[in-house]
Amino acid sequence: MSDAFETWITGQDPKVNSGSGDQYNFTLLKDLGLKARKSGPRLIAEDDLGHELEGFVYPEGLGYARRLLQARHTVVLTGPPGAGKRTAALKLLHELRGSGGVCRELLDQTTEDSAQPALDPVDVDQHDRLLLDLSDGDEIWQSRVLDELSGFRHQVLEHDAYLVVVLPVAGTSHRLRNDARSLTAELHRPSGTAVFRARLRVRDVLASDEEMRAGELTDYLEAARATEHVVRLADLIELAKRRQPNQDFAAWLTSALASVADHSEKVADVVAESRTASRRALLLALAYFHGTRADAVHSATRALLRMVGQREEEGVTPLEHRDLKEQLRTADATLDARRHVSFVTDGYDVAVREHFWDFLPHLRPRLRDWVDAGIELPMLSKEEQAAVAERLAEQYVRTSKSDELFRLVEQWTSARRRGLRQATAILRLGLDHPAHRRAVWAAIYNWSRRENLGKELTVILVGVCSEVLAERHPDRALVRLHHLARHEREAAPGAATSALIALAHSENRLYRRLLQRLVTGLANDNWRAADTRLFLMLADPRLLIDTTRRSRPLLSDTVVREQVTAGWGYVLAHGQVSFAETRLRDWLDTALDQHRHRDALLGTMVDACDGRAGPLGGLLLLTLRWSTDGTGTLPERRRIANLLRRRIDTAQGIAFAPSRG
């Protein structure tokens, strides 16, 4: 039920054709700073899971949670922030990998224009291992999930599946119904030192007991509020080891601690001491173009000085200017072997950006114009351009109201193409920000329903929906992509249509959801033409009978069969046989090639006509024309035409007299 296609048009080698007209293979993702997803949004790969759990330290209470899960097939994990509840949930599910089912995460399925339950019983398949993480979800969805949890558990038990629920914080278990409260297990955060040692061991970093007792390290581990902070420090030590393999643990620790330190006071002092425009321009260029080539930082510095009407060094000839290496040294920055420039201390660039943004707010409009222009520097790679755009977007998302963000998105996409990366970053970061998430959902929804939406904004919305929103909220992404696809030209379906069809084919549930939306749209005069086009693209017979990526074909699913039949019924009933001829011929060709599925394919086409003479006659005429094509297969084509004729006669109540010998 949850098997996933790998039909991602947005992948590295997109070859899926989504219909006639120009093919829009979504190659702009990399330019916009987005990455194409490689699989369905909910499947959790076992090898990735095993790697993620390396060095896992068992928190107190996990043993009791394991016993609950094994005995009652459901456990609800509670505990304070930083207790590692999600990782513990994945560990429990990974331990059950011999049960035969797949490991999947249940995501928020609620949408603006459907009454879909928060927990859909259809989501449960035999022996599934299910993760339901409420720790970072929308509060409305959380409440609905907790209300529906008891009923959903019946499906889990019926299918011999397992479910682990992660509650947001300790003390929320009172929101559970009485019959579910007995399923709770409270976890307590494991020792920071134990987690740190385990992570170092996995990273192949050795530290003596004496080195582990270093005062700064002990202070950090005791003060760390979450397990992930401890893990990050260990990972930074491993990074320092790779950068400086000849140093010792003490040096790696010093570098790592500097990376996680709060640099705000130090930056404030440096800015206060840097009274010249050239020095401050260099700090800003290093902060926004951090990790890029030296000539990019140099060009960005000069551009910023020109923008604020300042010369580089008054009264100094070009030959007398301080060289870049000297300037970098005074700014505590360094040049690596590839001639890429960065601050010596990790995280320092973030503090510089935030200081100038927060404490010199009058510079914000000029910083925006400067970054907009600087992104186009020819020496920057696509990845570097996206990184610079994101650094500017971070400041807006961090300090602005939601409606201000949306005005920026519209300005960046309407005025000039060079704002696409910045607008994309605003929406992507906004979707991850608790204060903006619901507003961004609403904004994308409203934009997607707008007719004559600009091409640039459409491209951004398609990318954000298919590659960001679909990761955690695939149903919301599907609704928005459907609206966007409805507005595309019939003769040349583009990015939205391609992304919509690909997302629908990533999961059976999403395929059913889109089919239902299309069947509803076919009955609406406003959307009939657009949804007919989309239905014909979705109703690919080869994908409907495919069993290479799922245990049984989609067409054997009762709900899918009924929806496909209803869709064909609307198309044929409205005299669109000629319009749908290409797809109908696909169905006949597939019936010709696939003997196993011949009855299902022919039966669906005839059932769709619902006994009506007009659609049945049109279907028969098309089939008779088809049967005369292809000289090498004429006998088999005529056989299929006769089978279809007999089905049509039966549908019309015409009885056959038994043949006489």
Secondary structure, 3 states (H helix, E strand, C coil): CCCCCCCCCCCCCCCCCCCCCCCCCCCCCCCCCCCCCCCCCCECCHHHHHHHCCCCCCCECHHHHHHHHHHHCEEEEECCCCCCHHHHHHHHHHHCHHHCCCEEECCCCCCCCCCCCCCCHHHCCCCCEEEEECCCCCHHHHHHHHHHHHHHHHHHHHCCCEEEEECCCCCCHHHCCHHHHCCEEECECCCHHHHHHHHHHHCCCCCCHHHHCCHHHHHHHHHCCCHHHHHHHHHHHHHHHHHCCCCCHHHHHHHHHHHHCCCHHHHHHHHHHCCCHHHHHHHHHHHHCCCCEHHHHHHHHHHHHHHCCCCCCCCCCHHHCCCHHHHHHHCCEEECCCCEEEECCCCHHHHHHHHHHHHCHHHHHHHHHHHHHHCCCCCCCHHHHHHHHHHHHHHHHHHCCHHHHHHHHHHHHHHCHHHHHHHHHHHHHHHCCCCCHHHHHHHHHHHHCCCCCCHHHHHHHHHHHHHHHHHHCHHHHHHHHHHHHHCCCCCCCCHHHHHHHHHHCCCHHHHHHHHHHHHHHHCCCCCHHHHHHHHHHHCCHHHHCCCCCCCCCHHHCHHHHHHHHHHHHHHHHCCCCCCCHHHHHHHHHHHHHCHHHHHHHHHHHHHHCCCCHHHHHHHHHHHHHHHCCCHHHHHHHHHHHHHHHHHHHHHCCCCCCCCCC
